[in-house]
Amino acid sequence: MNLCGFISNIHWMPVIIMTLFSFMLGALWHQPFLFGKTWLAENKLSDPKSQLNIPLIFGGTAVLHFLALAALSAVVSGLGGLNGFLFGLIISLVWIASSLGSTYLFAGRSLKLLAIDAGMYIVLFSISGWIMGIW
């Protein structure tokens, strides 16, 4: 498939919807009743709002998630729900989790933090692949 064919296969509405979903999933994922307390402790953050550039983080995350989900859409659109789910799962395990894992090893971050961070992307890309495969 050439680049034009790749781009023409993107279904923009599910990309936008799943980008918004990524923020809802992230907000839920980082709540204290799920992984929020552990995530803060593993990152050694007591008050994350005072230490982070919130507009840059949310704006940058929106753009990056949008690009990643657009690429996923180009690959899985029309393949069916199960195939989309499996593509999303494989992509998140093979490329995202393994890339985070190697970075976390060099940075001396814990496996617990890797499981939290990679786990969110595994869920996000699996669900997104399922929806985009159906779309």
N, C-alpha and C positions, 0 to 999 in steps of 0.2 A: 504494500500500500504506500502510495506517495503522500507527501505532506498535505496536499490539497484534499486528497481522499480522507486522510486522517482527520483533518479539521472539519470537513463536511459531515462526518459521522457524529459529531458532538451534538447532543441534545441539550440546549442551553437551559431550559426550564428546570429539569432535574438537577443540573449543576448548581443553579442558584438555590433551589430548595435544599439540596444536600449541604451546601455551604452554610446556609442558615442553621440547618440541623446540626452541623459540626459545632456551632457555638452552644446550642442547647445541650448537646451531649457533653461538651467540655465543662459547661457550668454544672451539670448534674454530676459528672465524674469527679469533680473537685470539691463537692460538698463534704462537710465533715462526716456525715453519716455513710459516705462511701469511702473515697480515698483522699479527701482533702487534708485531714490532719496528718496522715502519714506523708503525703506529698510535701506539705510545708516542713515537716520535721526532717525529711530526707534532703530537702533543699536548704535546710538551715535558715528558713525564713520565719520570723516571728510576726511581722506585719508587712505582707507583700505589697500592699498599696503604697507604702512609703518608699519602697526600694525599686519599684518598677515604673517604666514609662508606659502607662496604660494605653494612651492613644496609639503609640507606635506598635505596641504588642497586638492590640486588637485589629488595627488597620493592616499590619503586616500579615497577621494570621489569616485575615479574610482573603487577602490577595493570594497568599500561598495555598490555602485550602482550595480556593476557586480554581487555580491553575492545576493542582493535583487532581481535583475531581473532574475537571474538563478532560484531562488526559485519560482518566478512568472511563469516562463516558465514551470517548472516541474508541476505546478498546472493546467495551462490553455492550454498547447500545444494540438492542435487538437480539442478543444472544439467548435471552430467556433468564428467568430469575435464578435458577440454580447455577447456571454457568457464570452469570454475573457475580453471584455470591462467592463462588469458588475462585474466580479471578481476583476479586477484591481481597479475599482471604490470603491467597498465595502472594499477591503483590505486597500486602501489608506484612506478612511474615518474612518473605525472602528479601525484599528491598528495604522496607521501612524499619522493621524490628531489628534486622541484622545491621543496618547502618547506624541506628541509634545505639545498638549494643556495642559496636566497635568504638564509637565516640565515648560512650559511658565508661568503657574499660580504660581508655587513655585518660579520661578526666577523673578517674577514681570514684565514680558514682556507684551507688549500690545497685544490686540486682533487684531489690525491692522497688526502687525508683524506676528502673528500666521496665519492670513488669507493669507498673502503673501507666507510664507514658506510652509504651508500645501497645499495651492493652487497649487504650483508648483508640489508637489508630487501627488496630485489628478490628475492633467493633465498628468504627466509622466506615472503613473501606469495605468491610464485608456487607454491611447493611446498604451502603451506597451502591456497591456492585449489584446487589440483588435488585434494588429499585431501578437502577439504570439499565440493567439487563432486560427488565420487563418493559421499560419505557420504549 
